[in-house]
Amino acid sequence: MVMAVSFERYGRLYYLDPGEFRPRVGEKVLVPTDDGPEVAECVWAPQYVTEEVGGLPLCEGIATTADLDRDEQNRTRRADARVIAKRTIRQHGLPMKVVGIDFVDRREDVDQLVIVYFSAPHRVDFRELVRDLARALRARIELRQVGARDEARLQGGIGPCGRDLCCATFLKDFEPVSVRMAKDQDLPLNPLKISGACGRLMCCLKYEHPLYQEYNAKAPALGTAVETPAGDGVVVGHNVPSDTVVVRLAASGRRCACSRADVCSPRQQYEASSTTTPDAPPVEAAVPEDAVPETVAPENAGPETVVLADAVPEAAVPDEAVSEETPGDESREERRARKPRRRRRLHHDDEGEPGQ
């Protein structure tokens, strides 16, 4: 069984193994962390899944009243620590922005630990800041600098699509995103349109990029003449989500949307073929049993050497060198005397070299 919890409202989901507990949606449960069990809200009740899922942390039970009181006190401490950290940073005049605060009080090596997450354009010397924060908060202080994407993940927000940020809800790992992905999807290369709340390229550019790559590899390019059920035309546009191609018809000049399979050459070749199996080998013409292949014997060939004329490439034999079929009673000397030019064409690679 699997259940899902969240530490913040509309925050990222964490999956747990409920074990022997069956919490309902909205109940507070204890989640194991590196700093001890923490209180989280159950947003997905335990239920069976079709696939076997292993390696999930085990739920430590339902939160008691003492756990809820401690969690509420820690929330108040985090809010107060954020205010004090911002004021102290302003007094030191450091180019730092406080992103998040964590308050830890269940570690064995420390009594109280305040972790301050901040963002800065470059490395900052905060040694004096740590001393002042430790005196003001009366706890051990740990400062951690995060990047632009992690800042958006910790703060949360609304993306250009109108929904919560992917990194703050379900996205776990940041995959590399490039401008090439925007070009493949015909998106405007305006930084204001393809950048997220963090100021970097939107992570969602990675979602549909494999679909566009597959489509562009198989669909006809723009300007290609194609045949459609409505008539011949030229490709003037692509519509990847619907898997269609926009074609301007040559007869009427109007545009129509056709399925990509209707205008691709493999589909047309399949429909035009006489067989119903697309992978069937081509049908070869039957050769009569009494047909004897025409042979040509080079001058230096031995008595057992036979060269089939069908093995000679067509480009090697000009049209004027092909003569009519000889009668069956013609001798070998007459055939050699009648086809000297053809033999020379067969040995055109040796022209210009001394005879053997």
Disulfide bonds with the S-S distance in Angstrom:
none
